[in-house]
Structure formats: C-alpha cells, structure tokens
Amino acid sequence: MSKKPTPSFESQAMRELAEVIRGRRTINLYLQTPVPSELVREAVEAATWAPNHHVTEPWHFYLLGRETIDQCLDLCRDIVTAKKGPEAGAFKRQSWSEKPGWLVVTCRRSEDELLQREDYAACAAAVQNLMLYLWKAGIGSKWTTGDITHDPHFFDIIGIDARNEFVVSLLWYGYPKITPEQKRKGLGEALSELP
C-alpha cells in the first residue's frame, strides 16, 4: 500500500479549499431556480462524514417537499401574527415562501450531558459540511433556529418525536440572488500561541 504524500499548504487544492471556506456566505435572497435533488442528496451524504465521537451519527435530515413547506409557512405566519399582528405574519410568510429549498437537521437526544454536547457539536459540523458542499456547487444557504424550530406544531408537521430528537437547523438553500460581503477578525485576535 503506497503512502499518500502530505499535502502542501501551498498547493492548488489547499488554496481552493480555503477559498470555499472563506467564500461561503449566509444567503437571504434566492433565485427561484430549482436545485437538483441529487445534488442535495450528495450534500447530505457528505455532511454525514462530519466528526462524531464514538461514531454516534446523531443526526437526521428531513428534506421538505412543497406540501410540508406550505404547512411550515402557515405555522410561521401564525407564530408571527400572534406576536406582531396579521400584517407582520403575512409579510413573514411571503418572505419565507421565497426560500426555494428547505432541509431540517435534528440531533438525537441523550440523558448523558457530555454525550449530548458532543452529539450537538457533531450535528453542527455536519451542517457546516453540507453548507460548504452546496457552496462549492454554487448553492447558497442560511442556517436558522428561529421560533418555528421550537414549536410543537413544527415537530408535528415534520414528523419529529420531540422526546427523541431536537432541531439543530432549519436550513434554507438555493441559488443566491445576492451574495453579501463579509469579513472576520484577524488571526491575531482569534489565535493564542502558547509556549
């Protein structure tokens, strides 16, 4: 068995990977062009290669179809209407209806606090894998955890048993209409090198 060469941080592949990671943005406005379902399935498969302690694979992915999305839109409208009135509810429903793809990611519940933290972290890593895979394919996304993701009616709509799993992410995806600019703190603020 031949040994793989150690990749150089100066290689084209490494520069391209860094470009994908640095380039990914949260997208709020989407074109209404459908995303191929096979691409989404490939992204979910790539997501499942996230690190997870003891290979617990605590995630589950729910790919929402039109009927389910419509029920979620109605629930969103109802939640916002109850808080801010019917005009705000109708506006929110309309803006959410412009999100072309919907995917819900859940994490298995555990009574073991340490295992639960590790499993949540694994699910978050899986969502990041998924978002990066989609971004490389030209698909933007937004990870949200708004009020709807905690509502018992949302669990009923999706078919989630709240005793066994909780929502990590409602992920919207689609071809970006606008890609916002973004910046981060410098490495000196994020990294401490210890002796």
VMD Tcl script that draws the C-alpha trace (Angstrom):
set ca {
  {0.00 0.00 0.00}
  {1.55 3.29 -1.08}
  {1.66 6.16 1.32}
  {-0.22 9.32 0.36}
  {2.01 12.35 0.07}
  {1.49 15.03 2.68}
  {-0.38 17.89 1.02}
  {1.45 21.19 0.93}
  {-0.39 24.21 2.27}
  {0.85 25.94 -0.87}
  {-0.93 23.50 -3.22}
  {-3.73 24.50 -5.58}
  {-6.12 22.11 -3.81}
  {-5.45 23.74 -0.44}
  {-5.93 27.23 -1.85}
  {-9.23 26.17 -3.44}
  {-10.43 24.63 -0.18}
  {-9.58 27.81 1.73}
  {-11.39 29.84 -0.92}
  {-14.57 27.77 -0.47}
  {-14.40 28.07 3.33}
  {-13.70 31.82 3.28}
  {-16.15 32.48 0.46}
  {-19.25 30.83 1.93}
  {-21.90 33.34 2.93}
  {-25.28 33.27 4.60}
  {-27.76 33.92 1.80}
  {-31.08 35.65 2.42}
  {-32.29 36.25 -1.14}
  {-32.52 33.45 -3.69}
  {-33.27 32.95 -7.36}
  {-36.31 30.74 -7.89}
  {-34.31 28.22 -9.93}
  {-34.80 24.70 -8.51}
  {-31.74 22.98 -7.04}
  {-31.26 19.44 -8.40}
  {-32.42 16.95 -5.75}
  {-29.47 14.67 -6.49}
  {-27.08 17.49 -5.56}
  {-28.89 17.95 -2.23}
  {-28.69 14.21 -1.56}
  {-24.95 14.26 -2.31}
  {-24.54 17.21 0.09}
  {-26.37 15.30 2.83}
  {-24.17 12.26 2.24}
  {-21.05 14.47 2.50}
  {-22.48 16.00 5.69}
  {-22.60 12.59 7.37}
  {-18.79 12.40 7.25}
  {-18.56 15.03 10.00}
  {-16.52 14.02 13.03}
  {-18.66 12.42 15.72}
  {-17.32 10.97 18.95}
  {-17.72 7.18 19.18}
  {-19.33 7.29 15.69}
  {-22.73 8.01 17.22}
  {-24.01 9.58 13.96}
  {-26.63 11.52 15.97}
  {-28.12 13.47 13.04}
  {-31.16 13.07 10.88}
  {-32.01 15.11 7.79}
  {-35.55 15.92 6.67}
  {-35.84 17.16 3.09}
  {-39.11 19.11 2.89}
  {-41.42 18.96 -0.12}
  {-43.92 21.59 -1.26}
  {-46.83 20.37 0.89}
  {-44.73 20.32 4.06}
  {-43.18 23.70 3.27}
  {-46.66 25.21 2.84}
  {-47.66 23.91 6.27}
  {-44.48 25.43 7.75}
  {-45.24 28.75 6.04}
  {-48.72 28.78 7.59}
  {-47.25 27.99 11.01}
  {-44.66 30.76 10.63}
  {-47.42 33.22 9.72}
  {-49.43 32.14 12.77}
  {-46.45 32.48 15.15}
  {-45.57 35.96 13.88}
  {-49.24 37.05 13.79}
  {-49.62 36.10 17.46}
  {-46.59 38.24 18.38}
  {-46.78 41.16 15.94}
  {-50.15 41.12 14.21}
  {-51.60 39.87 10.90}
  {-49.71 42.26 8.64}
  {-46.33 41.14 10.01}
  {-47.46 37.49 9.81}
  {-48.45 37.83 6.16}
  {-45.17 39.61 5.35}
  {-43.10 36.89 7.05}
  {-44.99 34.12 5.25}
  {-44.37 35.82 1.91}
  {-40.64 36.35 2.55}
  {-40.19 32.76 3.71}
  {-42.08 31.46 0.68}
  {-39.21 32.78 -1.46}
  {-36.77 30.26 0.08}
  {-36.59 27.56 -2.63}
  {-35.14 24.62 -0.65}
  {-35.86 23.55 2.93}
  {-33.93 20.99 4.97}
  {-34.31 20.29 8.69}
  {-31.41 18.77 10.65}
  {-32.07 17.18 14.03}
  {-29.93 15.69 16.78}
  {-30.78 12.62 18.81}
  {-31.49 13.42 22.46}
  {-29.38 11.93 25.23}
  {-29.72 11.98 29.01}
  {-25.92 11.96 29.20}
  {-25.00 15.67 29.25}
  {-21.49 15.17 27.84}
  {-22.74 12.91 25.06}
  {-25.47 15.45 24.23}
  {-22.89 18.25 23.87}
  {-20.67 16.05 21.72}
  {-23.60 14.97 19.55}
  {-24.79 18.55 19.08}
  {-21.27 19.58 18.07}
  {-21.20 16.69 15.58}
  {-24.51 17.83 14.09}
  {-23.22 21.39 13.81}
  {-20.14 20.07 11.99}
  {-22.44 18.08 9.68}
  {-24.44 21.23 8.86}
  {-21.20 23.06 8.05}
  {-20.08 20.19 5.79}
  {-23.41 20.37 4.00}
  {-23.26 24.15 3.57}
  {-19.70 24.04 2.23}
  {-20.56 21.27 -0.22}
  {-23.53 23.26 -1.50}
  {-21.44 26.45 -1.70}
  {-18.80 24.73 -3.83}
  {-21.67 23.78 -6.19}
  {-22.86 27.40 -6.37}
  {-25.74 26.95 -3.90}
  {-26.16 29.38 -1.02}
  {-27.81 28.57 2.29}
  {-28.96 30.01 5.58}
  {-28.90 28.18 8.90}
  {-31.76 29.39 11.08}
  {-33.01 28.42 14.54}
  {-35.97 30.79 14.85}
  {-39.12 30.36 16.94}
  {-40.62 27.88 14.49}
  {-37.89 25.30 15.21}
  {-39.02 25.11 18.86}
  {-42.75 25.00 18.21}
  {-44.52 21.66 18.89}
  {-46.64 22.14 15.74}
  {-43.44 22.27 13.67}
  {-42.43 18.90 15.12}
  {-45.86 17.52 14.20}
  {-45.61 18.85 10.63}
  {-42.15 17.33 10.09}
  {-42.93 14.12 11.99}
  {-40.27 14.65 14.65}
  {-40.67 12.96 18.04}
  {-39.53 15.71 20.43}
  {-38.81 13.09 23.10}
  {-36.10 11.57 20.88}
  {-34.63 14.46 18.85}
  {-34.42 18.25 18.68}
  {-33.88 20.66 15.81}
  {-30.32 21.83 15.21}
  {-31.05 23.70 11.99}
  {-33.73 24.73 9.60}
  {-31.57 25.19 6.52}
  {-32.78 27.14 3.51}
  {-30.86 26.74 0.28}
  {-30.92 27.90 -3.33}
  {-29.02 29.81 -5.97}
  {-28.04 33.19 -4.49}
  {-29.67 36.33 -5.84}
  {-27.25 38.49 -3.84}
  {-24.03 37.37 -2.15}
  {-23.15 39.74 0.71}
  {-19.66 40.87 1.63}
  {-18.21 39.55 4.87}
  {-15.10 39.91 6.99}
  {-13.61 38.33 10.07}
  {-11.30 39.39 12.86}
  {-7.61 38.94 12.12}
  {-5.75 35.80 13.09}
  {-4.02 37.69 15.90}
  {-7.36 38.13 17.66}
  {-8.52 34.56 17.14}
  {-5.34 32.62 17.91}
  {-3.21 32.49 21.05}
  {0.07 30.60 20.67}
  {1.29 29.18 23.97}
  {4.82 28.06 24.83}
}
mol new
graphics top color blue
foreach p $ca { graphics top sphere $p radius 0.5 }
foreach p [lrange $ca 0 end-1] q [lrange $ca 1 end] { graphics top cylinder $p $q radius 0.2 }
display resetview
